[in-house]
Amino acid sequence: MRLLIPLLMIVCAGVAHAVDTANLNGSVPGNRRITYLYEIDFGAPAQTWTLNISLNTNASTGLAINLIDLDALAASAQANPTAIDTAVVSVPGTASATLNGTYSDVHSFAIEIETAGGTTASDYNGTLTTNVGTISFVTQEQLVIGATGLKLSVGKFAFWDGSVSSGGLIAKSLELDFGPNTHTEFFRLEGIGSNIQKIEFIDTTGGSSTVLATLSNPTAGDVTAVPMTHSGKATLRVNVRAYVGAAGSASWAVNAPSSVTVGFVGDPGGASSKNNKCSTDESSGWGIQLLGLVAALAVLLRPAAPGRAARK
């Protein structure tokens, strides 16, 4: 079990690096995921950092956490991304996760918290600690794990899961806010399905139609990372098409980097998972059926214990 990094001043090559800490405490219900979003300003020049989250729980349902480097995750096409460290404690105890890297300027990190099992809530109390840089809290949102359809979390994660009628097409759109200046950013795209011909991710900004990635027959789950270059608002459409002959089911996920915010199209405030806001369906003739998510994000599915990908 990893130990919480002590709060001390680290001196390297004669330069003092400050330690910063943020406190987390609360309770997560058995059917919810709580996500915290933080920004860390590493300054300039680039510095080597270590980030640790350590949470204690007194609950018999235990605790499961993901610590996520958003920029590294968005640029990763690995099935088992090193941008996420997961920790699970199934009984009362401490769950601790750690990430390392080298950054300058401001980068975003997320912490996902769930119960490790059971139906009752788990309390949690602990700290997020960095050996360099300054931590700033951005937002905290709560997602109902069993909610169906299109779901967003902290403006960085988008998930969809559902069923598709034989030969049918389900289409959903996301709005990506790049800010005022043109820049290129990577997005992680994940998908998995049964009797699904393909899952397409299409840049439809300004009425265009540029296919960014196509996941064909993704029965084992596929993942890729693609660049997009924009300023202001861009739109991303995701099409899920089933084979003819039987209904299909699928899940997909989009992970955005630090500098881009994900929302519903036409919703100036984005979508808040705190109120379980869902989008309007863009196609008809289908019923939503929740997929059983059984693998950690590392293997593409995002189950009740934090894991992700065709995450929900």
HELIX and SHEET records of a PDB file:
HELIX    1   1 LEU A   70  ALA A   74  1                                   5    
HELIX    2   2 THR A  205  GLY A  207  5                                   3    
HELIX    3   3 SER A  273  ASN A  275  5                                   3    
HELIX    4   4 LEU A  297  VAL A  299  5                                   3    
SHEET    1   A 2 ILE A  10  CYS A  12  0                                        
SHEET    2   A 2 VAL A  15  HIS A  17 -1                                        
SHEET    1   B 4 ASP A  20  VAL A  28  0                                        
SHEET    2   B 4 SER A 122  THR A 130 -1                                        
SHEET    3   B 4 GLN A  47  THR A  57 -1                                        
SHEET    4   B 4 GLY A  93  TYR A 103 -1                                        
SHEET    1   C 5 ILE A  84  VAL A  89  0                                        
SHEET    2   C 5 LEU A  63  ASP A  69 -1                                        
SHEET    3   C 5 VAL A 106  GLU A 114 -1                                        
SHEET    4   C 5 ARG A  32  ASP A  41 -1                                        
SHEET    5   C 5 THR A 134  VAL A 144 -1                                        
SHEET    1   D 5 GLY A 149  SER A 153  0                                        
SHEET    2   D 5 PHE A 157  VAL A 164 -1                                        
SHEET    3   D 5 GLY A 248  ASN A 255 -1                                        
SHEET    4   D 5 HIS A 183  SER A 194 -1                                        
SHEET    5   D 5 ASP A 222  HIS A 230 -1                                        
SHEET    1   E 5 THR A 210  SER A 216  0                                        
SHEET    2   E 5 ILE A 196  ASP A 203 -1                                        
SHEET    3   E 5 LYS A 233  ALA A 242 -1                                        
SHEET    4   E 5 LEU A 169  ASP A 177 -1                                        
SHEET    5   E 5 THR A 261  PHE A 264 -1                                        
END                                                                             
